[in-house]
Amino acid sequence: MAAPESIYNLLPRLQERPAKPPRYISTFRPSVKHETEKSKAQWKTMGPAKVAVPSPKNFLKKHSKEPKLPARKKEQDSKKLPALSVPLRTDHPVMGIQSKKNFINTNAVAAITGLPKKPQPIYVDRRQGDKYLLETSGLVPKYIKKKDYGITPKYVTRRTEEMKRAQKEHETHVLEYLKEKAMKQLSDEERENLLQGLKKNWEEVHHEFQCLSVEIDTIPKKLRKEKLESQMKQLEHDIDVIEKHKVIYIANEAAFLQPVSSEL
């Protein structure tokens, strides 16, 4: 429904604004402000609290930050320079010395009695090619003419001996390990005790089996019966094996018996 018309609605009205609530101020503000000012250090401001003002006379000068050499010692100044081998200007060479040796005859005798110079062996790669020394070409079998050619190096011999020694130590360790794990024969007394123990265990399991109820109608009873039957079957098998074989070998760390026929 529409509102009733009235002439008073045409008059301007002042818009009423709601009053603004006062701003929230914490009651702990003074204490927090006091603690903050108390724990605040001097250097946690805009720069240090007190800074010495530099003097205008201590301005940066040229070459002031370059490293300076230490002062020269007097010992270095007192050292004398080594004597020069160059003759002085006032020195005069010895004059007038003559040799009586006949160089012409000496050279002639040396040329006649001397052995001719052997030419260096060379090789040419092709008909109109250049000449090269044969010794440095790799074509001369120099390596096989060495004194130690064909001899086994010492480091190879030493390494072979170390490998043989390591192999021997390993084989010795394996033999000792096999001896420790070797099988031993079960004595008659131990065999009899083992047999009596197995029979006693079978009697206990059989007694538990006899104590079962006649009517087995639940799953737990069925599982119990099957478990006792499997135990009795295993014990009967072990007893049969021990009674059949007179000689039995057993390993030191084995968890099972390994029967061996006495005929062996």
C-alpha positions in Angstrom: 0.0 0.0 0.0 1.2 3.5 -0.8 1.9 6.0 2.0 -0.7 8.8 2.4 0.1 12.0 0.6 0.8 15.1 2.6 1.9 18.6 1.9 4.3 18.5 4.8 6.4 15.9 3.0 7.5 18.6 0.5 9.3 20.6 3.2 13.1 20.0 3.4 14.2 18.1 6.4 17.6 18.0 8.2 19.3 14.7 7.9 20.2 13.3 11.3 23.6 11.6 11.5 24.2 8.9 14.0 26.5 9.8 16.8 30.0 8.4 16.4 31.1 6.2 19.4 34.3 7.2 21.1 37.6 5.6 19.9 38.8 2.6 21.8 41.9 3.1 23.9 43.4 0.2 25.8 43.8 0.5 29.5 47.4 -1.0 29.2 48.6 1.7 26.8 50.5 3.8 29.4 52.3 0.7 30.8 53.2 -0.6 27.3 54.5 2.8 26.3 56.6 3.0 29.5 58.1 -0.5 28.9 58.9 0.4 25.3 60.7 3.6 26.3 62.5 1.8 29.1 63.9 -1.0 26.9 64.8 1.3 24.0 68.5 1.8 23.5 70.2 5.0 22.5 71.4 3.6 19.2 67.9 2.4 18.2 67.0 5.9 17.0 67.7 7.9 13.9 71.5 7.6 14.4 73.7 7.6 17.5 72.6 9.8 20.4 75.9 11.7 20.5 78.2 11.9 17.5 81.5 13.9 17.5 81.4 16.5 14.8 84.4 16.1 12.5 86.7 19.1 12.3 86.8 20.9 9.0 90.6 20.7 9.1 90.6 16.9 8.8 89.4 16.8 5.2 90.4 13.9 2.9 93.7 14.7 1.2 95.2 13.3 -1.9 97.1 10.0 -1.7 96.2 9.8 2.0 94.8 6.2 1.8 97.6 4.7 -0.3 99.8 2.2 1.4 103.1 3.6 2.6 106.3 1.7 2.4 108.3 1.2 5.6 111.2 3.5 6.2 114.5 2.3 4.8 117.0 0.9 7.2 120.5 2.1 7.6 122.0 -1.4 6.9 120.7 -1.3 3.4 122.2 2.1 2.8 125.6 0.9 4.0 125.8 -2.0 1.6 128.3 -1.5 -1.1 127.6 -2.3 -4.7 129.3 -5.4 -6.2 132.5 -4.8 -8.1 132.0 -4.4 -11.9 133.9 -6.6 -14.3 134.1 -3.9 -16.8 137.7 -2.6 -17.1 138.3 1.0 -16.1 139.0 3.8 -18.5 142.6 4.0 -17.2 143.4 0.3 -17.7 145.7 -0.7 -20.6 145.7 -4.2 -22.2 148.9 -6.3 -22.1 150.8 -5.9 -25.3 153.6 -7.9 -27.0 152.6 -11.4 -26.0 153.3 -13.9 -28.8 152.8 -17.7 -29.0 155.3 -20.0 -30.6 152.6 -22.6 -31.5 152.3 -23.5 -35.2 148.6 -23.6 -35.7 148.9 -24.6 -39.4 150.8 -27.8 -38.6 148.6 -28.6 -35.6 145.5 -28.3 -37.6 147.0 -30.4 -40.5 148.0 -33.2 -38.0 144.6 -33.1 -36.4 142.8 -33.4 -39.8 145.0 -36.3 -40.9 144.9 -38.4 -37.7 141.4 -37.6 -36.7 138.5 -39.9 -37.4 136.0 -38.9 -40.0 132.7 -37.6 -38.6 129.9 -40.0 -39.0 126.9 -38.6 -40.8 123.6 -38.5 -38.8 121.1 -41.1 -40.1 118.3 -39.3 -41.8 115.1 -40.3 -43.6 113.1 -38.8 -46.4 109.3 -39.2 -46.5 109.1 -39.0 -50.3 111.3 -38.6 -53.3 111.5 -34.8 -53.4 110.7 -34.4 -49.7 112.7 -32.9 -46.8 115.2 -34.7 -44.7 114.5 -35.5 -41.0 116.6 -37.1 -38.3 116.0 -40.9 -38.1 116.7 -41.2 -34.3 113.8 -38.9 -33.3 111.4 -40.2 -35.9 110.3 -43.3 -33.9 111.4 -45.7 -36.7 114.4 -46.8 -34.7 113.7 -49.7 -32.3 115.2 -48.0 -29.3 112.7 -49.1 -26.7 113.4 -52.9 -27.1 117.1 -52.2 -26.5 116.6 -50.8 -23.1 118.2 -52.6 -20.1 114.8 -53.1 -18.3 112.9 -54.1 -21.4 110.8 -57.2 -20.8 111.3 -57.0 -17.0 108.2 -56.8 -14.8 108.1 -53.4 -13.0 108.5 -53.5 -9.3 105.2 -51.9 -8.5 103.4 -54.7 -10.5 105.3 -57.4 -8.6 104.5 -55.7 -5.3 100.8 -55.4 -6.2 100.7 -59.1 -7.2 102.2 -60.2 -3.9 99.7 -58.1 -2.0 96.8 -59.6 -4.0 98.1 -63.2 -3.3 98.6 -62.4 0.4 95.0 -61.0 0.6 93.6 -64.0 -1.3 95.5 -66.4 1.1 94.1 -64.5 4.2 90.6 -64.7 2.7 90.9 -68.5 2.1 92.2 -69.0 5.6 89.3 -67.0 7.1 86.8 -69.0 5.0 88.3 -72.3 6.2 88.1 -71.2 9.8 84.5 -70.1 9.3 83.6 -73.5 7.7 85.4 -75.3 10.6 83.3 -73.4 13.1 80.1 -74.2 11.2 81.1 -77.8 10.7 78.6 -80.5 11.6 79.2 -82.7 14.7 78.0 -86.1 15.5 75.3 -86.4 18.1 76.3 -88.8 20.9 74.1 -91.7 22.1 73.2 -90.0 25.4 72.2 -86.8 23.6 70.2 -88.7 21.1 68.4 -90.6 23.8 67.7 -87.4 25.8 66.4 -85.7 22.6 64.1 -88.7 21.9 62.7 -88.7 25.4 62.1 -85.0 25.2 60.2 -85.3 22.0 58.0 -88.2 23.4 57.3 -86.1 26.5 56.2 -83.2 24.4 54.0 -85.5 22.3 52.3 -86.9 25.5 51.6 -83.3 26.7 50.1 -82.3 23.3 48.1 -85.6 23.2 46.8 -84.9 26.7 45.6 -81.4 25.6 44.0 -83.0 22.5 42.1 -85.5 24.7 40.9 -82.7 26.8 39.0 -81.1 23.9 35.3 -81.1 23.9 33.5 -83.8 22.0 31.3 -81.4 20.1 33.4 -78.9 18.1 30.9 -76.3 16.9 32.8 -73.0 17.0 35.7 -71.7 14.9 38.2 -71.2 17.8 37.6 -74.9 18.8 38.3 -76.0 15.2 41.5 -73.9 15.0 42.7 -75.3 18.4 42.1 -78.9 17.2 43.9 -78.3 13.9 46.9 -76.7 15.7 47.2 -79.7 18.1 46.9 -82.1 15.3 49.7 -80.4 13.3 52.0 -80.4 16.4 51.4 -84.0 17.1 52.1 -84.9 13.4 55.3 -83.0 13.5 56.4 -84.6 16.7 55.6 -88.0 15.4 57.7 -87.3 12.3 60.7 -86.2 14.4 60.5 -89.2 16.7 60.3 -91.5 13.7 63.3 -89.9 12.1 65.4 -90.2 15.2 64.4 -93.8 15.9 65.2 -94.8 12.3 68.7 -93.3 12.2 71.3 -94.3 14.7 73.9 -91.8 13.6 72.8 -88.1 13.5 74.9 -85.1 12.6 73.9 -81.6 13.8 75.3 -78.2 12.8 76.6 -75.8 15.5 74.3 -72.9 14.6 71.5 -74.8 12.7 68.0 -74.9 14.0 67.1 -78.3 12.4 68.5 -81.8 12.5 70.1 -83.4 9.5 70.0 -87.2 10.0 72.5 -89.4 8.2 72.2 -93.1 7.7 74.5 -95.3 9.7 75.4 -97.2 6.6 77.4 -94.2 5.4 
